[in-house]
Structures are given as structure tokens and as C-alpha cells.
């Protein structure tokens, strides 16, 4: 029978990484954000206005639909409760 012996491992000294809140890390983060912002392709004014119009129209149409369904179901439930 083999006896198990504990093997002592040499643990190297852990290298401490700098804090995420150190000024150097914050500066690096801000520089990376600036680089990423330069990669953004923004839509032109015509496209933005067109898409905004679509959102507004769809919002109005869906709110009218949901309001009418709510009104109809409310009257239906009220008639059953009388």
C-alpha cells in the first residue's frame, strides 16, 4: 500500500494587478472609450427624422389599439357584473 504524502507546491508570489480605480486605469478606460466612439457611424439628419416619425406613428397606432381593446373589455366585464 502506498502512503500518500503531501507534496509541497512552490507558490510563486502573486503579482498584484493594479486597482480598477487607479488614475492610470481610469485614464486608459477613457482613452479606449474615445477610440470606440470614433468608430461609430451616426445616421444623417434625414434618416433620423424618418425613423423618429416611424416610431411616433407606431406608438400612436398601438396606443389607440390597446386603448380600444381596454375599453371594449372593460365594457364587456361591466356588463357581466351587472
PDB file of N, CA, C and O in Angstrom:
ATOM      1  N   UNK A   1       0.816  -1.154   0.000  1.00  0.00           N
ATOM      2  CA  UNK A   1       0.000   0.000   0.000  1.00  0.00           C
ATOM      3  C   UNK A   1       0.875   1.237   0.000  1.00  0.00           C
ATOM      4  O   UNK A   1       1.827   1.368   0.769  1.00  0.00           O
ATOM      5  N   UNK A   2       0.515   2.120  -0.882  1.00  0.00           N
ATOM      6  CA  UNK A   2       1.307   3.338  -0.976  1.00  0.00           C
ATOM      7  C   UNK A   2       0.744   4.377  -0.036  1.00  0.00           C
ATOM      8  O   UNK A   2      -0.466   4.593   0.033  1.00  0.00           O
ATOM      9  N   UNK A   3       1.615   4.993   0.662  1.00  0.00           N
ATOM     10  CA  UNK A   3       1.156   6.061   1.550  1.00  0.00           C
ATOM     11  C   UNK A   3       1.200   7.371   0.772  1.00  0.00           C
ATOM     12  O   UNK A   3       2.138   7.649   0.026  1.00  0.00           O
ATOM     13  N   UNK A   4       0.182   8.138   0.970  1.00  0.00           N
ATOM     14  CA  UNK A   4       0.145   9.414   0.246  1.00  0.00           C
ATOM     15  C   UNK A   4       0.846  10.460   1.095  1.00  0.00           C
ATOM     16  O   UNK A   4       0.605  10.583   2.296  1.00  0.00           O
ATOM     17  N   UNK A   5       1.671  11.168   0.475  1.00  0.00           N
ATOM     18  CA  UNK A   5       2.352  12.258   1.175  1.00  0.00           C
ATOM     19  C   UNK A   5       1.992  13.553   0.465  1.00  0.00           C
ATOM     20  O   UNK A   5       1.830  13.624  -0.753  1.00  0.00           O
ATOM     21  N   UNK A   6       1.880  14.540   1.282  1.00  0.00           N
ATOM     22  CA  UNK A   6       1.536  15.832   0.711  1.00  0.00           C
ATOM     23  C   UNK A   6       2.749  16.415   0.014  1.00  0.00           C
ATOM     24  O   UNK A   6       3.846  16.498   0.565  1.00  0.00           O
ATOM     25  N   UNK A   7       2.503  16.810  -1.211  1.00  0.00           N
ATOM     26  CA  UNK A   7       3.579  17.430  -1.971  1.00  0.00           C
ATOM     27  C   UNK A   7       3.462  18.932  -1.785  1.00  0.00           C
ATOM     28  O   UNK A   7       2.430  19.545  -2.057  1.00  0.00           O
ATOM     29  N   UNK A   8       4.522  19.478  -1.328  1.00  0.00           N
ATOM     30  CA  UNK A   8       4.520  20.908  -1.093  1.00  0.00           C
ATOM     31  C   UNK A   8       4.782  21.612  -2.420  1.00  0.00           C
ATOM     32  O   UNK A   8       5.807  21.406  -3.071  1.00  0.00           O
ATOM     33  N   UNK A   9       3.821  22.449  -2.795  1.00  0.00           N
ATOM     34  CA  UNK A   9       3.963  23.175  -4.055  1.00  0.00           C
ATOM     35  C   UNK A   9       4.585  24.526  -3.774  1.00  0.00           C
ATOM     36  O   UNK A   9       4.286  25.181  -2.776  1.00  0.00           O
ATOM     37  N   UNK A  10       5.438  24.914  -4.661  1.00  0.00           N
ATOM     38  CA  UNK A  10       6.033  26.241  -4.555  1.00  0.00           C
ATOM     39  C   UNK A  10       5.048  27.238  -5.148  1.00  0.00           C
ATOM     40  O   UNK A  10       4.839  27.260  -6.361  1.00  0.00           O
ATOM     41  N   UNK A  11       4.448  28.055  -4.306  1.00  0.00           N
ATOM     42  CA  UNK A  11       3.537  29.077  -4.780  1.00  0.00           C
ATOM     43  C   UNK A  11       4.331  30.334  -5.095  1.00  0.00           C
ATOM     44  O   UNK A  11       4.914  30.958  -4.208  1.00  0.00           O
ATOM     45  N   UNK A  12       4.344  30.696  -6.383  1.00  0.00           N
ATOM     46  CA  UNK A  12       5.050  31.939  -6.700  1.00  0.00           C
ATOM     47  C   UNK A  12       4.285  33.108  -6.109  1.00  0.00           C
ATOM     48  O   UNK A  12       3.077  33.037  -5.887  1.00  0.00           O
ATOM     49  N   UNK A  13       4.997  34.157  -5.865  1.00  0.00           N
ATOM     50  CA  UNK A  13       4.378  35.343  -5.298  1.00  0.00           C
ATOM     51  C   UNK A  13       3.390  35.883  -6.324  1.00  0.00           C
ATOM     52  O   UNK A  13       3.734  36.102  -7.485  1.00  0.00           O
ATOM     53  N   UNK A  14       2.158  36.093  -5.873  1.00  0.00           N
ATOM     54  CA  UNK A  14       1.133  36.584  -6.786  1.00  0.00           C
ATOM     55  C   UNK A  14       1.462  38.018  -7.177  1.00  0.00           C
ATOM     56  O   UNK A  14       1.764  38.869  -6.340  1.00  0.00           O
ATOM     57  N   UNK A  15       1.393  38.247  -8.475  1.00  0.00           N
ATOM     58  CA  UNK A  15       1.610  39.618  -8.910  1.00  0.00           C
ATOM     59  C   UNK A  15       0.288  40.354  -8.760  1.00  0.00           C
ATOM     60  O   UNK A  15      -0.736  39.943  -9.306  1.00  0.00           O
ATOM     61  N   UNK A  16       0.329  41.424  -8.027  1.00  0.00           N
ATOM     62  CA  UNK A  16      -0.889  42.181  -7.778  1.00  0.00           C
ATOM     63  C   UNK A  16      -1.195  43.048  -8.985  1.00  0.00           C
ATOM     64  O   UNK A  16      -0.344  43.800  -9.462  1.00  0.00           O
ATOM     65  N   UNK A  17      -2.437  42.931  -9.477  1.00  0.00           N
ATOM     66  CA  UNK A  17      -2.797  43.779 -10.599  1.00  0.00           C
ATOM     67  C   UNK A  17      -3.294  45.111 -10.042  1.00  0.00           C
ATOM     68  O   UNK A  17      -3.845  45.171  -8.943  1.00  0.00           O
ATOM     69  N   UNK A  18      -3.094  46.162 -10.807  1.00  0.00           N
ATOM     70  CA  UNK A  18      -3.473  47.482 -10.306  1.00  0.00           C
ATOM     71  C   UNK A  18      -4.985  47.589 -10.112  1.00  0.00           C
ATOM     72  O   UNK A  18      -5.764  46.915 -10.786  1.00  0.00           O
ATOM     73  N   UNK A  19      -5.365  48.423  -9.206  1.00  0.00           N
ATOM     74  CA  UNK A  19      -6.772  48.642  -8.918  1.00  0.00           C
ATOM     75  C   UNK A  19      -7.473  49.237 -10.133  1.00  0.00           C
ATOM     76  O   UNK A  19      -6.889  50.021 -10.881  1.00  0.00           O
ATOM     77  N   UNK A  20      -8.740  48.850 -10.319  1.00  0.00           N
ATOM     78  CA  UNK A  20      -9.520  49.378 -11.438  1.00  0.00           C
ATOM     79  C   UNK A  20      -9.804  50.855 -11.270  1.00  0.00           C
ATOM     80  O   UNK A  20     -10.144  51.537 -12.236  1.00  0.00           O
ATOM     81  N   UNK A  21      -9.668  51.354 -10.058  1.00  0.00           N
ATOM     82  CA  UNK A  21      -9.984  52.739  -9.782  1.00  0.00           C
ATOM     83  C   UNK A  21      -8.741  53.620  -9.676  1.00  0.00           C
ATOM     84  O   UNK A  21      -8.816  54.761  -9.221  1.00  0.00           O
ATOM     85  N   UNK A  22      -7.606  53.084 -10.094  1.00  0.00           N
ATOM     86  CA  UNK A  22      -6.402  53.907 -10.056  1.00  0.00           C
ATOM     87  C   UNK A  22      -6.477  54.928 -11.198  1.00  0.00           C
ATOM     88  O   UNK A  22      -7.107  54.666 -12.223  1.00  0.00           O
ATOM     89  N   UNK A  23      -5.847  56.070 -11.027  1.00  0.00           N
ATOM     90  CA  UNK A  23      -5.905  57.103 -12.071  1.00  0.00           C
ATOM     91  C   UNK A  23      -5.400  56.613 -13.433  1.00  0.00           C
ATOM     92  O   UNK A  23      -5.922  57.018 -14.472  1.00  0.00           O
ATOM     93  N   UNK A  24      -4.397  55.754 -13.427  1.00  0.00           N
ATOM     94  CA  UNK A  24      -3.871  55.247 -14.697  1.00  0.00           C
ATOM     95  C   UNK A  24      -4.893  54.375 -15.407  1.00  0.00           C
ATOM     96  O   UNK A  24      -5.032  54.451 -16.628  1.00  0.00           O
ATOM     97  N   UNK A  25      -5.616  53.539 -14.649  1.00  0.00           N
ATOM     98  CA  UNK A  25      -6.634  52.666 -15.245  1.00  0.00           C
ATOM     99  C   UNK A  25      -7.827  53.482 -15.743  1.00  0.00           C
ATOM    100  O   UNK A  25      -8.398  53.167 -16.787  1.00  0.00           O
ATOM    101  N   UNK A  26      -8.202  54.515 -15.016  1.00  0.00           N
ATOM    102  CA  UNK A  26      -9.313  55.368 -15.439  1.00  0.00           C
ATOM    103  C   UNK A  26      -8.944  56.101 -16.720  1.00  0.00           C
ATOM    104  O   UNK A  26      -9.765  56.214 -17.630  1.00  0.00           O
ATOM    105  N   UNK A  27      -7.714  56.600 -16.796  1.00  0.00           N
ATOM    106  CA  UNK A  27      -7.256  57.299 -17.996  1.00  0.00           C
ATOM    107  C   UNK A  27      -7.243  56.346 -19.192  1.00  0.00           C
ATOM    108  O   UNK A  27      -7.644  56.726 -20.292  1.00  0.00           O
ATOM    109  N   UNK A  28      -6.786  55.115 -18.980  1.00  0.00           N
ATOM    110  CA  UNK A  28      -6.755  54.124 -20.053  1.00  0.00           C
ATOM    111  C   UNK A  28      -8.178  53.821 -20.535  1.00  0.00           C
ATOM    112  O   UNK A  28      -8.414  53.707 -21.738  1.00  0.00           O
ATOM    113  N   UNK A  29      -9.119  53.692 -19.607  1.00  0.00           N
ATOM    114  CA  UNK A  29     -10.513  53.414 -19.963  1.00  0.00           C
ATOM    115  C   UNK A  29     -11.092  54.540 -20.801  1.00  0.00           C
ATOM    116  O   UNK A  29     -11.751  54.287 -21.810  1.00  0.00           O
ATOM    117  N   UNK A  30     -10.852  55.786 -20.394  1.00  0.00           N
ATOM    118  CA  UNK A  30     -11.388  56.937 -21.118  1.00  0.00           C
ATOM    119  C   UNK A  30     -10.807  57.001 -22.528  1.00  0.00           C
ATOM    120  O   UNK A  30     -11.523  57.318 -23.478  1.00  0.00           O
ATOM    121  N   UNK A  31      -9.524  56.705 -22.670  1.00  0.00           N
ATOM    122  CA  UNK A  31      -8.900  56.700 -23.995  1.00  0.00           C
ATOM    123  C   UNK A  31      -9.505  55.611 -24.879  1.00  0.00           C
ATOM    124  O   UNK A  31      -9.714  55.831 -26.073  1.00  0.00           O
ATOM    125  N   UNK A  32      -9.788  54.439 -24.305  1.00  0.00           N
ATOM    126  CA  UNK A  32     -10.411  53.362 -25.079  1.00  0.00           C
ATOM    127  C   UNK A  32     -11.834  53.723 -25.499  1.00  0.00           C
ATOM    128  O   UNK A  32     -12.268  53.367 -26.594  1.00  0.00           O
ATOM    129  N   UNK A  33     -12.555  54.427 -24.634  1.00  0.00           N
ATOM    130  CA  UNK A  33     -13.909  54.868 -24.973  1.00  0.00           C
ATOM    131  C   UNK A  33     -13.860  55.862 -26.131  1.00  0.00           C
ATOM    132  O   UNK A  33     -14.681  55.787 -27.045  1.00  0.00           O
ATOM    133  N   UNK A  34     -12.907  56.789 -26.101  1.00  0.00           N
ATOM    134  CA  UNK A  34     -12.766  57.753 -27.187  1.00  0.00           C
ATOM    135  C   UNK A  34     -12.493  57.054 -28.516  1.00  0.00           C
ATOM    136  O   UNK A  34     -13.051  57.433 -29.546  1.00  0.00           O
ATOM    137  N   UNK A  35     -11.638  56.037 -28.493  1.00  0.00           N
ATOM    138  CA  UNK A  35     -11.322  55.294 -29.712  1.00  0.00           C
ATOM    139  C   UNK A  35     -12.571  54.598 -30.250  1.00  0.00           C
ATOM    140  O   UNK A  35     -12.810  54.599 -31.457  1.00  0.00           O
ATOM    141  N   UNK A  36     -13.361  54.009 -29.366  1.00  0.00           N
ATOM    142  CA  UNK A  36     -14.576  53.317 -29.796  1.00  0.00           C
ATOM    143  C   UNK A  36     -15.615  54.299 -30.334  1.00  0.00           C
ATOM    144  O   UNK A  36     -16.326  53.978 -31.286  1.00  0.00           O
ATOM    145  N   UNK A  37     -15.715  55.488 -29.744  1.00  0.00           N
ATOM    146  CA  UNK A  37     -16.668  56.490 -30.229  1.00  0.00           C
ATOM    147  C   UNK A  37     -16.317  56.953 -31.634  1.00  0.00           C
ATOM    148  O   UNK A  37     -17.205  57.308 -32.409  1.00  0.00           O
ATOM    149  N   UNK A  38     -15.037  56.953 -31.968  1.00  0.00           N
ATOM    150  CA  UNK A  38     -14.637  57.358 -33.317  1.00  0.00           C
ATOM    151  C   UNK A  38     -15.062  56.326 -34.357  1.00  0.00           C
ATOM    152  O   UNK A  38     -15.140  56.655 -35.541  1.00  0.00           O
ATOM    153  N   UNK A  39     -15.336  55.101 -33.953  1.00  0.00           N
ATOM    154  CA  UNK A  39     -15.751  54.041 -34.879  1.00  0.00           C
ATOM    155  C   UNK A  39     -17.249  54.074 -35.184  1.00  0.00           C
ATOM    156  O   UNK A  39     -17.703  53.387 -36.098  1.00  0.00           O
ATOM    157  N   UNK A  40     -18.019  54.859 -34.435  1.00  0.00           N
ATOM    158  CA  UNK A  40     -19.469  54.894 -34.610  1.00  0.00           C
ATOM    159  C   UNK A  40     -19.821  55.629 -35.905  1.00  0.00           C
ATOM    160  O   UNK A  40     -19.271  56.687 -36.211  1.00  0.00           O
ATOM    161  N   UNK A  41     -20.747  55.039 -36.649  1.00  0.00           N
ATOM    162  CA  UNK A  41     -21.262  55.695 -37.851  1.00  0.00           C
ATOM    163  C   UNK A  41     -22.646  56.214 -37.508  1.00  0.00           C
ATOM    164  O   UNK A  41     -23.587  55.433 -37.366  1.00  0.00           O
ATOM    165  N   UNK A  42     -22.778  57.530 -37.375  1.00  0.00           N
ATOM    166  CA  UNK A  42     -24.039  58.135 -36.993  1.00  0.00           C
ATOM    167  C   UNK A  42     -24.902  58.345 -38.224  1.00  0.00           C
ATOM    168  O   UNK A  42     -24.382  58.690 -39.286  1.00  0.00           O
ATOM    169  N   UNK A  43     -26.228  58.143 -38.106  1.00  0.00           N
ATOM    170  CA  UNK A  43     -27.099  58.380 -39.258  1.00  0.00           C
ATOM    171  C   UNK A  43     -27.226  59.879 -39.535  1.00  0.00           C
ATOM    172  O   UNK A  43     -27.040  60.716 -38.652  1.00  0.00           O
ATOM    173  N   UNK A  44     -27.550  60.185 -40.795  1.00  0.00           N
ATOM    174  CA  UNK A  44     -27.716  61.598 -41.133  1.00  0.00           C
ATOM    175  C   UNK A  44     -29.067  62.110 -40.625  1.00  0.00           C
ATOM    176  O   UNK A  44     -29.878  61.343 -40.107  1.00  0.00           O
ATOM    177  N   UNK A  45     -29.293  63.413 -40.781  1.00  0.00           N
ATOM    178  CA  UNK A  45     -30.479  64.055 -40.217  1.00  0.00           C
ATOM    179  C   UNK A  45     -31.762  63.509 -40.844  1.00  0.00           C
ATOM    180  O   UNK A  45     -32.754  63.305 -40.144  1.00  0.00           O
ATOM    181  N   UNK A  46     -31.748  63.272 -42.154  1.00  0.00           N
ATOM    182  CA  UNK A  46     -32.942  62.786 -42.851  1.00  0.00           C
ATOM    183  C   UNK A  46     -33.347  61.409 -42.331  1.00  0.00           C
ATOM    184  O   UNK A  46     -34.529  61.158 -42.094  1.00  0.00           O
ATOM    185  N   UNK A  47     -32.388  60.531 -42.156  1.00  0.00           N
ATOM    186  CA  UNK A  47     -32.660  59.180 -41.657  1.00  0.00           C
ATOM    187  C   UNK A  47     -33.179  59.234 -40.224  1.00  0.00           C
ATOM    188  O   UNK A  47     -34.112  58.515 -39.869  1.00  0.00           O
ATOM    189  N   UNK A  48     -32.576  60.083 -39.408  1.00  0.00           N
ATOM    190  CA  UNK A  48     -33.006  60.210 -38.010  1.00  0.00           C
ATOM    191  C   UNK A  48     -34.442  60.706 -37.916  1.00  0.00           C
ATOM    192  O   UNK A  48     -35.229  60.168 -37.137  1.00  0.00           O
ATOM    193  N   UNK A  49     -34.797  61.721 -38.697  1.00  0.00           N
ATOM    194  CA  UNK A  49     -36.160  62.238 -38.686  1.00  0.00           C
ATOM    195  C   UNK A  49     -37.149  61.198 -39.207  1.00  0.00           C
ATOM    196  O   UNK A  49     -38.251  61.071 -38.674  1.00  0.00           O
ATOM    197  N   UNK A  50     -36.769  60.463 -40.233  1.00  0.00           N
ATOM    198  CA  UNK A  50     -37.646  59.426 -40.778  1.00  0.00           C
ATOM    199  C   UNK A  50     -37.923  58.328 -39.774  1.00  0.00           C
ATOM    200  O   UNK A  50     -39.069  57.915 -39.599  1.00  0.00           O
ATOM    201  N   UNK A  51     -36.884  57.856 -39.118  1.00  0.00           N
ATOM    202  CA  UNK A  51     -37.059  56.791 -38.127  1.00  0.00           C
ATOM    203  C   UNK A  51     -37.824  57.288 -36.904  1.00  0.00           C
ATOM    204  O   UNK A  51     -38.596  56.535 -36.311  1.00  0.00           O
ATOM    205  N   UNK A  52     -37.616  58.550 -36.520  1.00  0.00           N
ATOM    206  CA  UNK A  52     -38.359  59.124 -35.406  1.00  0.00           C
ATOM    207  C   UNK A  52     -39.840  59.200 -35.755  1.00  0.00           C
ATOM    208  O   UNK A  52     -40.692  58.925 -34.910  1.00  0.00           O
ATOM    209  N   UNK A  53     -40.149  59.568 -36.982  1.00  0.00           N
ATOM    210  CA  UNK A  53     -41.534  59.605 -37.436  1.00  0.00           C
ATOM    211  C   UNK A  53     -42.185  58.237 -37.389  1.00  0.00           C
ATOM    212  O   UNK A  53     -43.339  58.109 -36.980  1.00  0.00           O
ATOM    213  N   UNK A  54     -41.449  57.212 -37.805  1.00  0.00           N
ATOM    214  CA  UNK A  54     -41.980  55.848 -37.760  1.00  0.00           C
ATOM    215  C   UNK A  54     -42.288  55.445 -36.327  1.00  0.00           C
ATOM    216  O   UNK A  54     -43.335  54.855 -36.060  1.00  0.00           O
ATOM    217  N   UNK A  55     -41.396  55.756 -35.412  1.00  0.00           N
ATOM    218  CA  UNK A  55     -41.610  55.412 -34.002  1.00  0.00           C
ATOM    219  C   UNK A  55     -42.831  56.133 -33.445  1.00  0.00           C
ATOM    220  O   UNK A  55     -43.637  55.526 -32.741  1.00  0.00           O
ATOM    221  N   UNK A  56     -42.977  57.413 -33.748  1.00  0.00           N
ATOM    222  CA  UNK A  56     -44.114  58.183 -33.240  1.00  0.00           C
ATOM    223  C   UNK A  56     -45.425  57.637 -33.804  1.00  0.00           C
ATOM    224  O   UNK A  56     -46.389  57.465 -33.059  1.00  0.00           O
ATOM    225  N   UNK A  57     -45.473  57.365 -35.100  1.00  0.00           N
ATOM    226  CA  UNK A  57     -46.696  56.838 -35.717  1.00  0.00           C
ATOM    227  C   UNK A  57     -47.050  55.475 -35.138  1.00  0.00           C
ATOM    228  O   UNK A  57     -48.209  55.233 -34.801  1.00  0.00           O
ATOM    229  N   UNK A  58     -46.077  54.586 -35.016  1.00  0.00           N
ATOM    230  CA  UNK A  58     -46.360  53.263 -34.451  1.00  0.00           C
ATOM    231  C   UNK A  58     -46.822  53.362 -33.004  1.00  0.00           C
ATOM    232  O   UNK A  58     -47.693  52.605 -32.576  1.00  0.00           O
ATOM    233  N   UNK A  59     -46.246  54.284 -32.254  1.00  0.00           N
ATOM    234  CA  UNK A  59     -46.664  54.477 -30.868  1.00  0.00           C
ATOM    235  C   UNK A  59     -48.118  54.920 -30.794  1.00  0.00           C
ATOM    236  O   UNK A  59     -48.876  54.434 -29.954  1.00  0.00           O
ATOM    237  N   UNK A  60     -48.505  55.831 -31.660  1.00  0.00           N
ATOM    238  CA  UNK A  60     -49.894  56.310 -31.679  1.00  0.00           C
ATOM    239  C   UNK A  60     -50.841  55.191 -32.093  1.00  0.00           C
ATOM    240  O   UNK A  60     -51.882  55.000 -31.464  1.00  0.00           O
ATOM    241  N   UNK A  61     -50.495  54.450 -33.140  1.00  0.00           N
ATOM    242  CA  UNK A  61     -51.359  53.370 -33.617  1.00  0.00           C
ATOM    243  C   UNK A  61     -51.528  52.291 -32.545  1.00  0.00           C
ATOM    244  O   UNK A  61     -52.646  51.842 -32.292  1.00  0.00           O
ATOM    245  N   UNK A  62     -50.446  51.881 -31.926  1.00  0.00           N
ATOM    246  CA  UNK A  62     -50.519  50.828 -30.903  1.00  0.00           C
ATOM    247  C   UNK A  62     -51.278  51.320 -29.675  1.00  0.00           C
ATOM    248  O   UNK A  62     -52.025  50.552 -29.068  1.00  0.00           O
ATOM    249  N   UNK A  63     -51.101  52.586 -29.300  1.00  0.00           N
ATOM    250  CA  UNK A  63     -51.833  53.092 -28.132  1.00  0.00           C
ATOM    251  C   UNK A  63     -53.328  53.180 -28.417  1.00  0.00           C
ATOM    252  O   UNK A  63     -54.134  52.900 -27.530  1.00  0.00           O
ATOM    253  N   UNK A  64     -53.719  53.561 -29.632  1.00  0.00           N
ATOM    254  CA  UNK A  64     -55.140  53.582 -29.989  1.00  0.00           C
ATOM    255  C   UNK A  64     -55.710  52.164 -29.953  1.00  0.00           C
ATOM    256  O   UNK A  64     -56.804  51.943 -29.432  1.00  0.00           O
ATOM    257  N   UNK A  65     -54.973  51.216 -30.503  1.00  0.00           N
ATOM    258  CA  UNK A  65     -55.425  49.823 -30.499  1.00  0.00           C
ATOM    259  C   UNK A  65     -55.594  49.301 -29.069  1.00  0.00           C
ATOM    260  O   UNK A  65     -56.636  48.743 -28.726  1.00  0.00           O
ATOM    261  N   UNK A  66     -54.574  49.483 -28.248  1.00  0.00           N
ATOM    262  CA  UNK A  66     -54.645  48.982 -26.868  1.00  0.00           C
ATOM    263  C   UNK A  66     -55.730  49.703 -26.061  1.00  0.00           C
ATOM    264  O   UNK A  66     -56.399  49.086 -25.232  1.00  0.00           O
ATOM    265  N   UNK A  67     -55.904  51.000 -26.301  1.00  0.00           N
ATOM    266  CA  UNK A  67     -56.954  51.737 -25.611  1.00  0.00           C
ATOM    267  C   UNK A  67     -58.329  51.236 -25.988  1.00  0.00           C
ATOM    268  O   UNK A  67     -59.199  51.105 -25.127  1.00  0.00           O
ATOM    269  N   UNK A  68     -58.543  50.952 -27.276  1.00  0.00           N
ATOM    270  CA  UNK A  68     -59.850  50.453 -27.707  1.00  0.00           C
ATOM    271  C   UNK A  68     -60.109  49.046 -27.177  1.00  0.00           C
ATOM    272  O   UNK A  68     -61.236  48.738 -26.787  1.00  0.00           O
ATOM    273  N   UNK A  69     -59.098  48.192 -27.153  1.00  0.00           N
ATOM    274  CA  UNK A  69     -59.267  46.849 -26.590  1.00  0.00           C
ATOM    275  C   UNK A  69     -59.574  46.948 -25.098  1.00  0.00           C
ATOM    276  O   UNK A  69     -60.429  46.219 -24.596  1.00  0.00           O
ATOM    277  N   UNK A  70     -58.898  47.827 -24.394  1.00  0.00           N
ATOM    278  CA  UNK A  70     -59.150  48.011 -22.967  1.00  0.00           C
ATOM    279  C   UNK A  70     -60.579  48.507 -22.729  1.00  0.00           C
ATOM    280  O   UNK A  70     -61.265  48.015 -21.833  1.00  0.00           O
ATOM    281  N   UNK A  71     -61.019  49.463 -23.515  1.00  0.00           N
ATOM    282  CA  UNK A  71     -62.370  49.996 -23.378  1.00  0.00           C
ATOM    283  C   UNK A  71     -63.410  48.909 -23.661  1.00  0.00           C
ATOM    284  O   UNK A  71     -64.386  48.774 -22.923  1.00  0.00           O
ATOM    285  N   UNK A  72     -63.204  48.146 -24.713  1.00  0.00           N
ATOM    286  CA  UNK A  72     -64.127  47.076 -25.083  1.00  0.00           C
ATOM    287  C   UNK A  72     -64.191  46.001 -23.999  1.00  0.00           C
ATOM    288  O   UNK A  72     -65.279  45.582 -23.605  1.00  0.00           O
ATOM    289  N   UNK A  73     -63.049  45.561 -23.523  1.00  0.00           N
ATOM    290  CA  UNK A  73     -63.036  44.531 -22.484  1.00  0.00           C
ATOM    291  C   UNK A  73     -63.607  45.054 -21.173  1.00  0.00           C
ATOM    292  O   UNK A  73     -64.256  44.310 -20.438  1.00  0.00           O
ATOM    293  N   UNK A  74     -63.371  46.320 -20.878  1.00  0.00           N
ATOM    294  CA  UNK A  74     -63.935  46.924 -19.665  1.00  0.00           C
ATOM    295  C   UNK A  74     -65.450  46.940 -19.711  1.00  0.00           C
ATOM    296  O   UNK A  74     -66.108  46.618 -18.722  1.00  0.00           O
ATOM    297  N   UNK A  75     -66.014  47.316 -20.864  1.00  0.00           N
ATOM    298  CA  UNK A  75     -67.478  47.318 -21.012  1.00  0.00           C
ATOM    299  C   UNK A  75     -68.030  45.902 -20.970  1.00  0.00           C
ATOM    300  O   UNK A  75     -69.103  45.670 -20.413  1.00  0.00           O
ATOM    301  N   UNK A  76     -67.308  44.955 -21.556  1.00  0.00           N
ATOM    302  CA  UNK A  76     -67.741  43.556 -21.558  1.00  0.00           C
ATOM    303  C   UNK A  76     -67.776  43.006 -20.133  1.00  0.00           C
ATOM    304  O   UNK A  76     -68.747  42.354 -19.747  1.00  0.00           O
ATOM    305  N   UNK A  77     -66.751  43.257 -19.365  1.00  0.00           N
ATOM    306  CA  UNK A  77     -66.710  42.776 -17.980  1.00  0.00           C
ATOM    307  C   UNK A  77     -67.773  43.475 -17.135  1.00  0.00           C
ATOM    308  O   UNK A  77     -68.394  42.846 -16.279  1.00  0.00           O
ATOM    309  N   UNK A  78     -67.989  44.778 -17.370  1.00  0.00           N
ATOM    310  CA  UNK A  78     -69.019  45.525 -16.623  1.00  0.00           C
ATOM    311  C   UNK A  78     -70.409  44.984 -16.914  1.00  0.00           C
ATOM    312  O   UNK A  78     -71.255  44.936 -16.022  1.00  0.00           O
ATOM    313  N   UNK A  79     -70.653  44.576 -18.159  1.00  0.00           N
ATOM    314  CA  UNK A  79     -71.975  44.026 -18.492  1.00  0.00           C
ATOM    315  C   UNK A  79     -72.198  42.671 -17.825  1.00  0.00           C
ATOM    316  O   UNK A  79     -73.329  42.338 -17.473  1.00  0.00           O
ATOM    317  N   UNK A  80     -71.132  41.885 -17.645  1.00  0.00           N
ATOM    318  CA  UNK A  80     -71.270  40.596 -16.981  1.00  0.00           C
ATOM    319  C   UNK A  80     -71.487  40.763 -15.484  1.00  0.00           C
ATOM    320  O   UNK A  80     -72.159  39.943 -14.858  1.00  0.00           O
ATOM    321  N   UNK A  81     -70.921  41.821 -14.907  1.00  0.00           N
ATOM    322  CA  UNK A  81     -71.040  42.025 -13.451  1.00  0.00           C
ATOM    323  C   UNK A  81     -72.372  42.640 -13.032  1.00  0.00           C
ATOM    324  O   UNK A  81     -72.680  42.647 -11.841  1.00  0.00           O
ATOM    325  N   UNK A  82     -73.163  43.150 -13.952  1.00  0.00           N
ATOM    326  CA  UNK A  82     -74.457  43.768 -13.608  1.00  0.00           C
ATOM    327  C   UNK A  82     -75.490  42.756 -13.377  1.00  0.00           C
ATOM    328  O   UNK A  82     -76.634  43.099 -13.078  1.00  0.00           O
TER     329      UNK A  82
END
